[in-house]
């Protein structure tokens, strides 16, 4: 039901965010995917920060090992998490603008 509410609200151009409906659909899909990536990155970086020895994949995945060394060096994990959180707030704010319909007088697909 929520999916149909969002499709109806965006398709009827009832969103708080100004712009054409097709841009809103594209933006909605991109923001949901980006939010999923951000959440997955948090899990991955926090889990990697608990491992002190990652030499087991040094020879097979040299770029991954270099990224691991960079991300776990000093306070980089904390910096990443703070920056990620700011980005999540921005994404959720945009999603709220896309899924808020102040001018919707009746519920779609109903008589009321």
C-alpha positions in Angstrom: 0.0 0.0 0.0 2.8 2.4 0.8 4.4 1.8 -2.6 1.1 2.8 -4.3 0.8 5.9 -2.1 4.3 7.0 -3.2 3.6 6.3 -6.8 0.3 8.1 -6.7 1.7 11.1 -4.9 4.6 11.6 -7.2 2.6 10.8 -10.3 0.0 13.4 -9.3 2.8 15.9 -8.6 1.8 16.4 -5.0 5.3 16.4 -3.6 6.7 19.2 -1.5 9.8 19.2 -3.8 9.2 21.2 -6.9 10.0 19.7 -10.3 8.6 17.3 -12.9 7.3 13.9 -11.8 9.8 11.8 -13.8 12.7 13.6 -12.1 11.1 12.7 -8.7 10.9 9.0 -9.6 14.5 8.9 -10.7 15.6 10.8 -7.6 13.5 8.5 -5.4 15.1 5.4 -6.9 18.6 6.9 -6.7 18.2 8.0 -3.0 16.9 4.7 -1.9 19.8 2.8 -3.6 22.3 5.3 -2.2 20.8 4.9 1.3 21.3 1.1 1.0 24.9 1.6 -0.1 25.6 3.9 2.8 24.1 1.5 5.3 26.1 -1.4 3.8 29.3 0.7 3.9 28.8 1.3 7.6 28.5 -2.4 8.4 31.5 -3.1 6.3 33.8 -0.4 7.7 32.8 -1.1 11.3 33.5 -4.8 10.8 36.8 -4.2 9.1 37.9 -1.9 11.9 37.7 -4.8 14.4 40.3 -6.8 12.4 43.8 -5.8 13.1 45.5 -8.4 10.9 44.3 -8.4 7.3 47.4 -9.9 5.7 45.4 -13.0 4.6 44.1 -11.1 1.5 47.1 -8.9 0.9 48.4 -11.0 -2.0 45.1 -11.9 -3.6 43.4 -8.5 -3.4 46.1 -5.8 -3.3 43.7 -2.8 -4.0 41.4 -4.1 -1.2 44.3 -4.4 1.2 45.5 -0.8 0.3 41.9 0.5 0.9 41.8 -1.4 4.2 45.1 0.1 5.3 43.9 3.6 4.4 40.5 3.3 6.1 41.8 1.8 9.4 44.7 4.2 9.8 44.3 6.6 12.7 40.9 8.2 13.2 39.7 7.5 9.6 36.9 5.1 10.7 35.4 7.8 12.9 35.8 10.4 10.2 34.1 8.1 7.7 31.2 7.4 10.1 30.6 11.1 10.8 30.7 12.0 7.1 28.5 9.1 6.3 25.9 10.2 8.9 25.8 13.7 7.4 25.2 12.2 4.0 22.5 9.9 5.4 20.7 12.9 6.9 20.8 14.7 3.5 19.5 11.6 1.7 16.6 11.1 4.2 15.7 14.8 4.0 15.4 14.5 0.2 13.3 11.4 0.6 11.1 13.2 3.0 10.6 15.9 0.5 9.7 13.3 -2.2 7.2 11.4 0.0 5.4 14.3 1.7 2.1 15.3 0.1 0.6 18.3 1.9 -2.1 18.9 -0.8 -3.4 15.3 -0.9 -7.1 15.7 0.1 -8.2 12.1 -0.1 -6.6 8.7 0.2 -5.9 7.3 -3.3 -7.7 4.1 -4.3 -10.5 4.7 -1.7 -13.8 6.4 -1.3 -12.8 8.7 1.6 
